[in-house]
Amino acid sequence: MKLLVTGGAGFIGSAFIRLLLAEDSAVQIVNLDALTYAGNLENLESVSADSRYKLAHVDLRNAEAVSQTVEEAAPDAIVHFAAESHVDRSILSPKPVIDTNFVGTFHLLEAAKKAGVKRFVHVSTDEVYGSIDEPNEADESAPLRASSPYSASKAGSDMLALSYWTTYKMPVLVTRASNNYGPYQFPEKLIPLMIANALEDKPLPVYGDGMQIRDWLYVDDHCRAIRAVLERGKAGEIYNVGGSKDLPNIDVVHKILAATGKTESLIRYVQDRPGHDRRYAITSEKLMTETGWAPQMEFEQGLAETIRWYQENSAWVERVRSGAYRQYYESNYAERMAADSD
């Protein structure tokens, strides 16, 4: 299979590329990525020399470049991860989020339609459902109640993608996943931020009372779910992907402190985020019934492995936080891409 992956240098996209190249000897992957602050090619160092993998440094906001890349790649399928995904950044500066997540998705859909792509998996988030009161869980028919510019941009791009199935019969599928965690996650999200700060004895900032509830999904389980949808999902359908592990944020913080041998004196309660959803909760029953997928990683084991990875890769964290990882791109990819274009 020839596959085009967008945002493949990001946390989830890079995990997906590593998994597919390891498990499918016949797959060929083009990674379309703008290499913004959270796109780190070090995440793909283990596959960078694989002849089945190629990087296309392209911004989704550039319609012409997107169309040309899709045409040249001629993929059988597209898996669309690329997004500005940090809620706080979307609140402070909404325009880049709308431009990339909604307009960029439009550019990609148009290019895929023109190229006759046979499968288009649009990767989204459970945040589009908004806060869910206990004990309810959102299934795929739940109303969309986005609370932030980020979740609104994803809800809009979900509906736009699905409209291409309804109107043009382009085989679009949408996945909506709960909070991911695991190695290589940019240290601005809850788990990697708390791990990195705890290891450096820095304060751990916790929004509000810390009782916001999230469902935690190990990144490799998410990637296997996307592969299941790609291979066995039904066109025009939405699939929720959850980890079946609901925890208040403060409980996750306590677990990280215990595992790293740090004291709770590092916790700093800070002013809550505007419009902060209290509880996310989804059911993955449809995905499990139709594809046979189920999460494999227990949260405690996944958290322990994630903490171990950050302990062993402190230099990675330092480079990511400083932006020095861009030197990796300059030294390892820029010359190669220039040569390929000659």
Phi and psi in degrees as GROMACS dihedral restraints (atoms count N, CA, C in turn):
[ dihedral_restraints ]
;  ai    aj    ak    al  type     phi  dphi    fc
    3     4     5     6     1   -96.5    20    10
    4     5     6     7     1   122.4    20    10
    6     7     8     9     1  -124.9    20    10
    7     8     9    10     1   135.2    20    10
    9    10    11    12     1  -107.9    20    10
   10    11    12    13     1   123.7    20    10
   12    13    14    15     1  -113.4    20    10
   13    14    15    16     1   128.0    20    10
   15    16    17    18     1   -97.4    20    10
   16    17    18    19     1   145.5    20    10
   18    19    20    21     1    67.5    20    10
   19    20    21    22     1    31.5    20    10
   21    22    23    24     1   -73.8    20    10
   22    23    24    25     1    -8.7    20    10
   24    25    26    27     1   -92.5    20    10
   25    26    27    28     1    -3.3    20    10
   27    28    29    30     1   -80.4    20    10
   28    29    30    31     1  -178.0    20    10
   30    31    32    33     1   -59.6    20    10
   31    32    33    34     1   -58.7    20    10
   33    34    35    36     1   -76.4    20    10
   34    35    36    37     1   -41.1    20    10
   36    37    38    39     1   -60.3    20    10
   37    38    39    40     1   -41.6    20    10
   39    40    41    42     1   -68.6    20    10
   40    41    42    43     1   -36.6    20    10
   42    43    44    45     1   -63.2    20    10
   43    44    45    46     1   -38.6    20    10
   45    46    47    48     1   -65.5    20    10
   46    47    48    49     1   -43.8    20    10
   48    49    50    51     1   -64.4    20    10
   49    50    51    52     1   -45.4    20    10
   51    52    53    54     1   -59.9    20    10
   52    53    54    55     1   -42.2    20    10
   54    55    56    57     1   -65.0    20    10
   55    56    57    58     1   -46.5    20    10
   57    58    59    60     1   -66.1    20    10
   58    59    60    61     1   -42.4    20    10
   60    61    62    63     1   -65.9    20    10
   61    62    63    64     1   -29.1    20    10
   63    64    65    66     1   -77.8    20    10
   64    65    66    67     1   -31.7    20    10
   66    67    68    69     1  -105.1    20    10
   67    68    69    70     1   -13.8    20    10
   69    70    71    72     1  -131.0    20    10
   70    71    72    73     1   103.9    20    10
   72    73    74    75     1   -70.6    20    10
   73    74    75    76     1   -16.0    20    10
   75    76    77    78     1   -95.5    20    10
   76    77    78    79     1    -7.9    20    10
   78    79    80    81     1   -76.2    20    10
   79    80    81    82     1   144.1    20    10
   81    82    83    84     1  -124.2    20    10
   82    83    84    85     1   132.2    20    10
   84    85    86    87     1  -126.7    20    10
   85    86    87    88     1   130.1    20    10
   87    88    89    90     1  -107.2    20    10
   88    89    90    91     1   125.9    20    10
   90    91    92    93     1  -102.3    20    10
   91    92    93    94     1   107.1    20    10
   93    94    95    96     1   -91.5    20    10
   94    95    96    97     1   114.0    20    10
   96    97    98    99     1  -146.4    20    10
   97    98    99   100     1   137.2    20    10
   99   100   101   102     1   -81.1    20    10
  100   101   102   103     1   -12.6    20    10
  102   103   104   105     1    55.3    20    10
  103   104   105   106     1    53.1    20    10
  105   106   107   108     1   -76.9    20    10
  106   107   108   109     1  -169.9    20    10
  108   109   110   111     1   -56.9    20    10
  109   110   111   112     1   -31.7    20    10
  111   112   113   114     1   -95.4    20    10
  112   113   114   115     1    -1.1    20    10
  114   115   116   117     1   -91.3    20    10
  115   116   117   118     1   113.1    20    10
  117   118   119   120     1  -126.0    20    10
  118   119   120   121     1   113.4    20    10
  120   121   122   123     1   -70.0    20    10
  121   122   123   124     1   -14.8    20    10
  123   124   125   126     1   -61.0    20    10
  124   125   126   127     1   -27.8    20    10
  126   127   128   129     1   -62.0    20    10
  127   128   129   130     1   -20.7    20    10
  129   130   131   132     1  -115.4    20    10
  130   131   132   133     1    16.5    20    10
  132   133   134   135     1   -58.5    20    10
  133   134   135   136     1   -35.2    20    10
  135   136   137   138     1   -68.8    20    10
  136   137   138   139     1   -17.8    20    10
  138   139   140   141     1  -119.2    20    10
  139   140   141   142     1     2.7    20    10
  141   142   143   144     1   -62.4    20    10
  142   143   144   145     1   -27.2    20    10
  144   145   146   147     1   -94.8    20    10
  145   146   147   148     1     0.3    20    10
  147   148   149   150     1   -70.9    20    10
  148   149   150   151     1   127.9    20    10
  150   151   152   153     1   -66.0    20    10
  151   152   153   154     1   -15.7    20    10
  153   154   155   156     1   -85.1    20    10
  154   155   156   157     1    -3.1    20    10
  156   157   158   159     1  -119.2    20    10
  157   158   159   160     1   139.7    20    10
  159   160   161   162     1  -144.5    20    10
  160   161   162   163     1   140.5    20    10
  162   163   164   165     1   -98.8    20    10
  163   164   165   166     1   134.8    20    10
  165   166   167   168     1  -120.1    20    10
  166   167   168   169     1   107.2    20    10
  168   169   170   171     1   -79.6    20    10
  169   170   171   172     1    92.4    20    10
  171   172   173   174     1  -138.7    20    10
  172   173   174   175     1   140.2    20    10
  174   175   176   177     1   -95.8    20    10
  175   176   177   178     1   129.7    20    10
  177   178   179   180     1   -59.6    20    10
  178   179   180   181     1   -22.3    20    10
  180   181   182   183     1   -73.6    20    10
  181   182   183   184     1   -12.0    20    10
  183   184   185   186     1   -96.1    20    10
  184   185   186   187     1    95.1    20    10
  186   187   188   189     1   -59.8    20    10
  187   188   189   190     1   -42.2    20    10
  189   190   191   192     1   -64.5    20    10
  190   191   192   193     1   -44.4    20    10
  192   193   194   195     1   -66.2    20    10
  193   194   195   196     1   -38.4    20    10
  195   196   197   198     1   -63.0    20    10
  196   197   198   199     1   -47.1    20    10
  198   199   200   201     1   -61.0    20    10
  199   200   201   202     1   -43.4    20    10
  201   202   203   204     1   -64.5    20    10
  202   203   204   205     1   -41.1    20    10
  204   205   206   207     1   -65.0    20    10
  205   206   207   208     1   -44.0    20    10
  207   208   209   210     1   -64.8    20    10
  208   209   210   211     1   -41.3    20    10
  210   211   212   213     1   -62.2    20    10
  211   212   213   214     1   -44.6    20    10
  213   214   215   216     1   -70.6    20    10
  214   215   216   217     1   -36.7    20    10
  216   217   218   219     1   -72.2    20    10
  217   218   219   220     1   -30.4    20    10
  219   220   221   222     1    45.2    20    10
  220   221   222   223     1    56.0    20    10
  222   223   224   225     1   -76.4    20    10
  223   224   225   226     1   152.1    20    10
  225   226   227   228     1   -73.1    20    10
  226   227   228   229     1   -32.1    20    10
  228   229   230   231     1  -148.1    20    10
  229   230   231   232     1   156.7    20    10
  231   232   233   234     1  -122.4    20    10
  232   233   234   235     1   134.4    20    10
  234   235   236   237     1  -116.7    20    10
  235   236   237   238     1   116.8    20    10
  237   238   239   240     1  -104.5    20    10
  238   239   240   241     1    95.8    20    10
  240   241   242   243     1   -94.0    20    10
  241   242   243   244     1   -30.3    20    10
  243   244   245   246     1   -55.0    20    10
  244   245   246   247     1   126.6    20    10
  246   247   248   249     1  -167.6    20    10
  247   248   249   250     1   151.8    20    10
  249   250   251   252     1   -82.1    20    10
  250   251   252   253     1   112.4    20    10
  252   253   254   255     1  -115.2    20    10
  253   254   255   256     1     1.5    20    10
  255   256   257   258     1   -93.8    20    10
  256   257   258   259     1   121.9    20    10
  258   259   260   261     1   -62.2    20    10
  259   260   261   262     1   -45.7    20    10
  261   262   263   264     1   -58.5    20    10
  262   263   264   265     1   -42.9    20    10
  264   265   266   267     1   -63.9    20    10
  265   266   267   268     1   -36.3    20    10
  267   268   269   270     1   -67.8    20    10
  268   269   270   271     1   -31.7    20    10
  270   271   272   273     1   -71.6    20    10
  271   272   273   274     1   -42.1    20    10
  273   274   275   276     1   -73.5    20    10
  274   275   276   277     1   -34.2    20    10
  276   277   278   279     1  -147.1    20    10
  277   278   279   280     1    86.0    20    10
  279   280   281   282     1   -70.0    20    10
  280   281   282   283     1   -28.6    20    10
  282   283   284   285     1   -58.5    20    10
  283   284   285   286     1   -48.3    20    10
  285   286   287   288     1   -59.9    20    10
  286   287   288   289     1   -30.4    20    10
  288   289   290   291     1   -68.4    20    10
  289   290   291   292     1   -45.8    20    10
  291   292   293   294     1   -67.0    20    10
  292   293   294   295     1   -43.2    20    10
  294   295   296   297     1   -61.1    20    10
  295   296   297   298     1   -43.3    20    10
  297   298   299   300     1   -81.2    20    10
  298   299   300   301     1   -50.8    20    10
  300   301   302   303     1   -74.1    20    10
  301   302   303   304     1   -36.2    20    10
  303   304   305   306     1   -99.0    20    10
  304   305   306   307     1   -57.5    20    10
  306   307   308   309     1   -65.5    20    10
  307   308   309   310     1   -40.8    20    10
  309   310   311   312     1   -61.3    20    10
  310   311   312   313     1   -39.5    20    10
  312   313   314   315     1   -64.1    20    10
  313   314   315   316     1   -39.1    20    10
  315   316   317   318     1   -58.7    20    10
  316   317   318   319     1   -46.4    20    10
  318   319   320   321     1   -59.3    20    10
  319   320   321   322     1   -41.6    20    10
  321   322   323   324     1   -68.9    20    10
  322   323   324   325     1   -40.3    20    10
  324   325   326   327     1   -62.7    20    10
  325   326   327   328     1   -43.1    20    10
  327   328   329   330     1   -62.6    20    10
  328   329   330   331     1   -43.0    20    10
  330   331   332   333     1   -65.1    20    10
  331   332   333   334     1   -40.0    20    10
  333   334   335   336     1   -66.8    20    10
  334   335   336   337     1   -39.1    20    10
  336   337   338   339     1   -63.6    20    10
  337   338   339   340     1   -44.8    20    10
  339   340   341   342     1   -62.7    20    10
  340   341   342   343     1   -37.8    20    10
  342   343   344   345     1   -84.8    20    10
  343   344   345   346     1    -6.2    20    10
  345   346   347   348     1    69.2    20    10
  346   347   348   349     1    36.6    20    10
  348   349   350   351     1   -62.1    20    10
  349   350   351   352     1   135.4    20    10
  351   352   353   354     1   -85.0    20    10
  352   353   354   355     1   -12.5    20    10
  354   355   356   357     1  -156.7    20    10
  355   356   357   358     1   132.3    20    10
  357   358   359   360     1  -135.7    20    10
  358   359   360   361     1   107.2    20    10
  360   361   362   363     1  -100.2    20    10
  361   362   363   364     1   116.9    20    10
  363   364   365   366     1   -99.4    20    10
  364   365   366   367     1   114.4    20    10
  366   367   368   369     1   -90.3    20    10
  367   368   369   370     1   119.7    20    10
  369   370   371   372     1  -125.2    20    10
  370   371   372   373     1  -156.9    20    10
  372   373   374   375     1  -140.9    20    10
  373   374   375   376     1   152.3    20    10
  375   376   377   378     1   -70.9    20    10
  376   377   378   379     1   -10.3    20    10
  378   379   380   381     1   -64.8    20    10
  379   380   381   382     1   -19.0    20    10
  381   382   383   384     1   -64.7    20    10
  382   383   384   385     1   -22.8    20    10
  384   385   386   387     1   -81.3    20    10
  385   386   387   388     1   -12.6    20    10
  387   388   389   390     1    71.2    20    10
  388   389   390   391     1  -166.3    20    10
  390   391   392   393     1   -74.1    20    10
  391   392   393   394     1   135.1    20    10
  393   394   395   396     1  -114.1    20    10
  394   395   396   397     1   123.9    20    10
  396   397   398   399     1   -71.6    20    10
  397   398   399   400     1   141.7    20    10
  399   400   401   402     1   -65.9    20    10
  400   401   402   403     1   147.3    20    10
  402   403   404   405     1   -97.3    20    10
  403   404   405   406     1    23.3    20    10
  405   406   407   408     1   -74.1    20    10
  406   407   408   409     1   156.3    20    10
  408   409   410   411     1  -130.7    20    10
  409   410   411   412     1   143.2    20    10
  411   412   413   414     1   -83.4    20    10
  412   413   414   415     1   128.5    20    10
  414   415   416   417     1   -98.2    20    10
  415   416   417   418     1  -174.7    20    10
  417   418   419   420     1   -69.1    20    10
  418   419   420   421     1   -14.0    20    10
  420   421   422   423     1   -94.7    20    10
  421   422   423   424     1     0.7    20    10
  423   424   425   426     1   -64.2    20    10
  424   425   426   427     1   147.5    20    10
  426   427   428   429     1   -65.6    20    10
  427   428   429   430     1   152.2    20    10
  429   430   431   432     1   -89.7    20    10
  430   431   432   433     1   127.6    20    10
  432   433   434   435     1  -137.4    20    10
  433   434   435   436     1    64.3    20    10
  435   436   437   438     1   -63.4    20    10
  436   437   438   439     1   140.4    20    10
  438   439   440   441     1  -111.2    20    10
  439   440   441   442     1   -15.5    20    10
  441   442   443   444     1  -129.8    20    10
  442   443   444   445     1   162.0    20    10
  444   445   446   447     1   -56.3    20    10
  445   446   447   448     1   -35.3    20    10
  447   448   449   450     1   -62.4    20    10
  448   449   450   451     1   -54.7    20    10
  450   451   452   453     1   -66.0    20    10
  451   452   453   454     1   -32.2    20    10
  453   454   455   456     1   -66.2    20    10
  454   455   456   457     1   -38.7    20    10
  456   457   458   459     1   -65.5    20    10
  457   458   459   460     1   -35.8    20    10
  459   460   461   462     1   -73.2    20    10
  460   461   462   463     1   -40.8    20    10
  462   463   464   465     1   -60.8    20    10
  463   464   465   466     1   -42.7    20    10
  465   466   467   468     1   -64.5    20    10
  466   467   468   469     1   -42.1    20    10
  468   469   470   471     1   -70.4    20    10
  469   470   471   472     1   -31.0    20    10
  471   472   473   474     1   -58.9    20    10
  472   473   474   475     1   -50.6    20    10
  474   475   476   477     1   -66.3    20    10
  475   476   477   478     1   -37.3    20    10
  477   478   479   480     1   -62.5    20    10
  478   479   480   481     1   -46.4    20    10
  480   481   482   483     1   -60.5    20    10
  481   482   483   484     1   -45.5    20    10
  483   484   485   486     1   -66.1    20    10
  484   485   486   487     1   -28.2    20    10
  486   487   488   489     1   -65.2    20    10
  487   488   489   490     1   -27.4    20    10
  489   490   491   492     1   -71.8    20    10
  490   491   492   493     1   -24.0    20    10
  492   493   494   495     1   -74.8    20    10
  493   494   495   496     1   -47.8    20    10
  495   496   497   498     1   -64.3    20    10
  496   497   498   499     1   -43.4    20    10
  498   499   500   501     1   -87.0    20    10
  499   500   501   502     1   -44.9    20    10
  501   502   503   504     1  -109.8    20    10
  502   503   504   505     1    -2.6    20    10
  504   505   506   507     1    58.1    20    10
  505   506   507   508     1    30.4    20    10
  507   508   509   510     1   -76.4    20    10
  508   509   510   511     1   128.2    20    10
  510   511   512   513     1   -71.8    20    10
  511   512   513   514     1    77.7    20    10
  513   514   515   516     1   -92.8    20    10
  514   515   516   517     1   140.0    20    10
  516   517   518   519     1  -130.9    20    10
  517   518   519   520     1   143.6    20    10
  519   520   521   522     1  -119.6    20    10
  520   521   522   523     1   132.0    20    10
  522   523   524   525     1  -113.9    20    10
  523   524   525   526     1   142.5    20    10
  525   526   527   528     1  -128.2    20    10
  526   527   528   529     1   108.9    20    10
  528   529   530   531     1  -105.0    20    10
  529   530   531   532     1   155.8    20    10
  531   532   533   534     1   -82.4    20    10
  532   533   534   535     1  -173.1    20    10
  534   535   536   537     1   -62.7    20    10
  535   536   537   538     1   122.9    20    10
  537   538   539   540     1   -89.3    20    10
  538   539   540   541     1   154.6    20    10
  540   541   542   543     1  -151.6    20    10
  541   542   543   544     1   162.4    20    10
  543   544   545   546     1   147.4    20    10
  544   545   546   547     1  -176.4    20    10
  546   547   548   549     1   -61.3    20    10
  547   548   549   550     1   153.1    20    10
  549   550   551   552     1    72.9    20    10
  550   551   552   553     1    11.1    20    10
  552   553   554   555     1   -79.5    20    10
  553   554   555   556     1   133.6    20    10
  555   556   557   558     1   -59.1    20    10
  556   557   558   559     1   130.2    20    10
  558   559   560   561     1   -77.6    20    10
  559   560   561   562     1    56.8    20    10
  561   562   563   564     1  -124.3    20    10
  562   563   564   565     1   -18.1    20    10
  564   565   566   567     1   -80.5    20    10
  565   566   567   568     1   163.9    20    10
  567   568   569   570     1   -54.7    20    10
  568   569   570   571     1   -57.8    20    10
  570   571   572   573     1   -65.5    20    10
  571   572   573   574     1   -50.9    20    10
  573   574   575   576     1   -66.2    20    10
  574   575   576   577     1   -32.6    20    10
  576   577   578   579     1   -65.0    20    10
  577   578   579   580     1   -45.0    20    10
  579   580   581   582     1   -67.0    20    10
  580   581   582   583     1   -39.4    20    10
  582   583   584   585     1   -63.6    20    10
  583   584   585   586     1   -50.8    20    10
  585   586   587   588     1   -61.5    20    10
  586   587   588   589     1   -42.9    20    10
  588   589   590   591     1   -68.4    20    10
  589   590   591   592     1   -40.6    20    10
  591   592   593   594     1   -62.3    20    10
  592   593   594   595     1   -42.3    20    10
  594   595   596   597     1   -64.9    20    10
  595   596   597   598     1   -24.6    20    10
  597   598   599   600     1  -103.1    20    10
  598   599   600   601     1     8.4    20    10
  600   601   602   603     1    57.5    20    10
  601   602   603   604     1    35.5    20    10
  603   604   605   606     1   -97.1    20    10
  604   605   606   607     1   158.3    20    10
  606   607   608   609     1   -59.5    20    10
  607   608   609   610     1   145.6    20    10
  609   610   611   612     1  -105.3    20    10
  610   611   612   613     1   102.6    20    10
  612   613   614   615     1   -76.5    20    10
  613   614   615   616     1   125.3    20    10
  615   616   617   618     1  -119.6    20    10
  616   617   618   619     1   123.6    20    10
  618   619   620   621     1   -67.6    20    10
  619   620   621   622     1   135.8    20    10
  621   622   623   624     1    55.8    20    10
  622   623   624   625     1  -129.8    20    10
  624   625   626   627     1   -93.8    20    10
  625   626   627   628     1    -0.5    20    10
  627   628   629   630     1    75.7    20    10
  628   629   630   631     1     9.0    20    10
  630   631   632   633     1   -95.5    20    10
  631   632   633   634     1    14.9    20    10
  633   634   635   636     1   -67.4    20    10
  634   635   636   637     1   131.5    20    10
  636   637   638   639     1  -101.3    20    10
  637   638   639   640     1   131.3    20    10
  639   640   641   642     1  -130.2    20    10
  640   641   642   643     1   151.5    20    10
  642   643   644   645     1   -98.0    20    10
  643   644   645   646     1   126.4    20    10
  645   646   647   648     1  -102.9    20    10
  646   647   648   649     1   129.9    20    10
  648   649   650   651     1  -127.0    20    10
  649   650   651   652     1   122.0    20    10
  651   652   653   654     1   -68.0    20    10
  652   653   654   655     1   138.4    20    10
  654   655   656   657     1   -59.4    20    10
  655   656   657   658     1   -38.3    20    10
  657   658   659   660     1   -68.0    20    10
  658   659   660   661     1   -33.0    20    10
  660   661   662   663     1   -63.8    20    10
  661   662   663   664     1   -40.5    20    10
  663   664   665   666     1   -61.9    20    10
  664   665   666   667     1   -44.0    20    10
  666   667   668   669     1   -62.7    20    10
  667   668   669   670     1   -39.2    20    10
  669   670   671   672     1   -67.0    20    10
  670   671   672   673     1   -32.9    20    10
  672   673   674   675     1   -66.1    20    10
  673   674   675   676     1   -42.9    20    10
  675   676   677   678     1   -63.4    20    10
  676   677   678   679     1   -40.5    20    10
  678   679   680   681     1   -63.5    20    10
  679   680   681   682     1   -39.2    20    10
  681   682   683   684     1   -63.1    20    10
  682   683   684   685     1   -41.1    20    10
  684   685   686   687     1   -67.0    20    10
  685   686   687   688     1   -42.2    20    10
  687   688   689   690     1   -58.0    20    10
  688   689   690   691     1   -42.3    20    10
  690   691   692   693     1   -90.3    20    10
  691   692   693   694     1   -31.6    20    10
  693   694   695   696     1  -129.1    20    10
  694   695   696   697     1    -3.5    20    10
  696   697   698   699     1   -73.6    20    10
  697   698   699   700     1   163.1    20    10
  699   700   701   702     1   -98.3    20    10
  700   701   702   703     1   132.6    20    10
  702   703   704   705     1   -57.4    20    10
  703   704   705   706     1   141.1    20    10
  705   706   707   708     1    84.6    20    10
  706   707   708   709     1     2.0    20    10
  708   709   710   711     1  -104.6    20    10
  709   710   711   712     1   159.5    20    10
  711   712   713   714     1  -110.6    20    10
  712   713   714   715     1   140.2    20    10
  714   715   716   717     1  -131.6    20    10
  715   716   717   718     1   119.7    20    10
  717   718   719   720     1   -77.1    20    10
  718   719   720   721     1   144.0    20    10
  720   721   722   723     1  -129.8    20    10
  721   722   723   724     1   105.7    20    10
  723   724   725   726     1  -119.6    20    10
  724   725   726   727     1   160.3    20    10
  726   727   728   729     1   -97.6    20    10
  727   728   729   730     1    -4.1    20    10
  729   730   731   732     1    57.8    20    10
  730   731   732   733     1    38.6    20    10
  732   733   734   735     1  -140.9    20    10
  733   734   735   736     1    87.4    20    10
  735   736   737   738     1   -87.8    20    10
  736   737   738   739     1   127.3    20    10
  738   739   740   741     1  -145.0    20    10
  739   740   741   742     1   142.6    20    10
  741   742   743   744     1   -65.6    20    10
  742   743   744   745     1   146.7    20    10
  744   745   746   747     1   -54.8    20    10
  745   746   747   748     1   -39.7    20    10
  747   748   749   750     1   -65.8    20    10
  748   749   750   751     1   -30.4    20    10
  750   751   752   753     1   -66.9    20    10
  751   752   753   754     1   -38.5    20    10
  753   754   755   756     1   -63.3    20    10
  754   755   756   757     1   -42.7    20    10
  756   757   758   759     1   -61.2    20    10
  757   758   759   760     1   -43.9    20    10
  759   760   761   762     1   -61.1    20    10
  760   761   762   763     1   -40.9    20    10
  762   763   764   765     1   -63.4    20    10
  763   764   765   766     1   -39.4    20    10
  765   766   767   768     1   -67.1    20    10
  766   767   768   769     1   -43.3    20    10
  768   769   770   771     1   -62.6    20    10
  769   770   771   772     1   -42.2    20    10
  771   772   773   774     1   -63.9    20    10
  772   773   774   775     1   -42.1    20    10
  774   775   776   777     1   -70.3    20    10
  775   776   777   778     1   -28.5    20    10
  777   778   779   780     1   -95.9    20    10
  778   779   780   781     1    -0.3    20    10
  780   781   782   783     1    71.8    20    10
  781   782   783   784     1    26.7    20    10
  783   784   785   786     1  -104.1    20    10
  784   785   786   787     1   161.5    20    10
  786   787   788   789     1   -93.7    20    10
  787   788   789   790     1   158.2    20    10
  789   790   791   792     1   -71.4    20    10
  790   791   792   793     1    -6.4    20    10
  792   793   794   795     1   -64.5    20    10
  793   794   795   796     1   -15.7    20    10
  795   796   797   798     1   -75.5    20    10
  796   797   798   799     1   -16.9    20    10
  798   799   800   801     1   -69.8    20    10
  799   800   801   802     1   132.2    20    10
  801   802   803   804     1  -126.1    20    10
  802   803   804   805     1   113.4    20    10
  804   805   806   807     1   -78.1    20    10
  805   806   807   808     1   127.9    20    10
  807   808   809   810     1  -122.0    20    10
  808   809   810   811     1   165.7    20    10
  810   811   812   813     1   -55.7    20    10
  811   812   813   814     1   136.2    20    10
  813   814   815   816     1   -66.5    20    10
  814   815   816   817     1   153.0    20    10
  816   817   818   819     1   -67.2    20    10
  817   818   819   820     1   140.6    20    10
  819   820   821   822     1   -59.4    20    10
  820   821   822   823     1   132.9    20    10
  822   823   824   825     1    66.5    20    10
  823   824   825   826     1    25.4    20    10
  825   826   827   828     1   -67.8    20    10
  826   827   828   829     1   118.2    20    10
  828   829   830   831     1   -65.4    20    10
  829   830   831   832     1   139.7    20    10
  831   832   833   834     1   -81.0    20    10
  832   833   834   835     1   -39.9    20    10
  834   835   836   837     1  -148.9    20    10
  835   836   837   838     1   127.7    20    10
  837   838   839   840     1  -105.0    20    10
  838   839   840   841     1   137.5    20    10
  840   841   842   843     1  -157.2    20    10
  841   842   843   844     1   123.1    20    10
  843   844   845   846     1  -131.3    20    10
  844   845   846   847     1   158.8    20    10
  846   847   848   849     1  -109.1    20    10
  847   848   849   850     1   137.8    20    10
  849   850   851   852     1  -103.7    20    10
  850   851   852   853     1    18.3    20    10
  852   853   854   855     1   -57.9    20    10
  853   854   855   856     1   -41.0    20    10
  855   856   857   858     1   -61.9    20    10
  856   857   858   859     1   -46.6    20    10
  858   859   860   861     1   -60.9    20    10
  859   860   861   862     1   -45.0    20    10
  861   862   863   864     1   -66.6    20    10
  862   863   864   865     1   -39.9    20    10
  864   865   866   867     1   -68.3    20    10
  865   866   867   868     1   -43.2    20    10
  867   868   869   870     1   -84.5    20    10
  868   869   870   871     1   -25.4    20    10
  870   871   872   873     1  -119.6    20    10
  871   872   873   874     1   -16.5    20    10
  873   874   875   876     1    84.6    20    10
  874   875   876   877     1     3.8    20    10
  876   877   878   879     1   -72.4    20    10
  877   878   879   880     1   149.1    20    10
  879   880   881   882     1  -154.2    20    10
  880   881   882   883     1   146.9    20    10
  882   883   884   885     1   -65.4    20    10
  883   884   885   886     1   141.3    20    10
  885   886   887   888     1  -106.7    20    10
  886   887   888   889     1   -27.3    20    10
  888   889   890   891     1   -91.2    20    10
  889   890   891   892     1   121.1    20    10
  891   892   893   894     1   -70.1    20    10
  892   893   894   895     1   143.0    20    10
  894   895   896   897     1   -59.2    20    10
  895   896   897   898     1   -45.2    20    10
  897   898   899   900     1   -60.9    20    10
  898   899   900   901     1   -40.9    20    10
  900   901   902   903     1   -68.7    20    10
  901   902   903   904     1   -43.8    20    10
  903   904   905   906     1   -63.1    20    10
  904   905   906   907     1   -39.1    20    10
  906   907   908   909     1   -66.9    20    10
  907   908   909   910     1   -40.5    20    10
  909   910   911   912     1   -62.7    20    10
  910   911   912   913     1   -42.3    20    10
  912   913   914   915     1   -67.4    20    10
  913   914   915   916     1   -36.0    20    10
  915   916   917   918     1   -66.9    20    10
  916   917   918   919     1   -45.4    20    10
  918   919   920   921     1   -60.3    20    10
  919   920   921   922     1   -42.9    20    10
  921   922   923   924     1   -60.7    20    10
  922   923   924   925     1   -41.3    20    10
  924   925   926   927     1   -62.3    20    10
  925   926   927   928     1   -45.0    20    10
  927   928   929   930     1   -68.0    20    10
  928   929   930   931     1   -32.9    20    10
  930   931   932   933     1   -63.6    20    10
  931   932   933   934     1   -38.4    20    10
  933   934   935   936     1   -85.3    20    10
  934   935   936   937     1    -8.6    20    10
  936   937   938   939     1  -129.7    20    10
  937   938   939   940     1    44.0    20    10
  939   940   941   942     1   -62.7    20    10
  940   941   942   943     1   -31.0    20    10
  942   943   944   945     1   -66.3    20    10
  943   944   945   946     1   -36.2    20    10
  945   946   947   948     1   -60.6    20    10
  946   947   948   949     1   -46.6    20    10
  948   949   950   951     1   -59.8    20    10
  949   950   951   952     1   -44.0    20    10
  951   952   953   954     1   -62.4    20    10
  952   953   954   955     1   -43.2    20    10
  954   955   956   957     1   -65.9    20    10
  955   956   957   958     1   -41.4    20    10
  957   958   959   960     1   -64.2    20    10
  958   959   960   961     1   -44.5    20    10
  960   961   962   963     1   -66.2    20    10
  961   962   963   964     1   -31.0    20    10
  963   964   965   966     1   -90.0    20    10
  964   965   966   967     1   -12.5    20    10
  966   967   968   969     1    82.8    20    10
  967   968   969   970     1     5.0    20    10
  969   970   971   972     1   -69.7    20    10
  970   971   972   973     1   -15.2    20    10
  972   973   974   975     1   -62.4    20    10
  973   974   975   976     1   -18.7    20    10
  975   976   977   978     1   -63.7    20    10
  976   977   978   979     1   -24.5    20    10
  978   979   980   981     1   -63.7    20    10
  979   980   981   982     1   -29.3    20    10
  981   982   983   984     1   -63.4    20    10
  982   983   984   985     1   -43.2    20    10
  984   985   986   987     1   -62.1    20    10
  985   986   987   988     1   -47.1    20    10
  987   988   989   990     1   -60.7    20    10
  988   989   990   991     1   -41.5    20    10
  990   991   992   993     1   -83.6    20    10
  991   992   993   994     1   -26.8    20    10
  993   994   995   996     1  -107.6    20    10
  994   995   996   997     1   -20.7    20    10
  996   997   998   999     1  -123.5    20    10
  997   998   999  1000     1   -36.7    20    10
  999  1000  1001  1002     1   -57.2    20    10
 1000  1001  1002  1003     1   -48.6    20    10
 1002  1003  1004  1005     1   -64.9    20    10
 1003  1004  1005  1006     1   -40.1    20    10
 1005  1006  1007  1008     1   -63.9    20    10
 1006  1007  1008  1009     1   -43.4    20    10
 1008  1009  1010  1011     1   -66.2    20    10
 1009  1010  1011  1012     1   -38.4    20    10
 1011  1012  1013  1014     1   -63.2    20    10
 1012  1013  1014  1015     1   -40.3    20    10
 1014  1015  1016  1017     1   -65.0    20    10
 1015  1016  1017  1018     1   -40.7    20    10
 1017  1018  1019  1020     1   -64.7    20    10
 1018  1019  1020  1021     1   -27.1    20    10
 1020  1021  1022  1023     1   -86.0    20    10
 1021  1022  1023  1024     1    -9.3    20    10
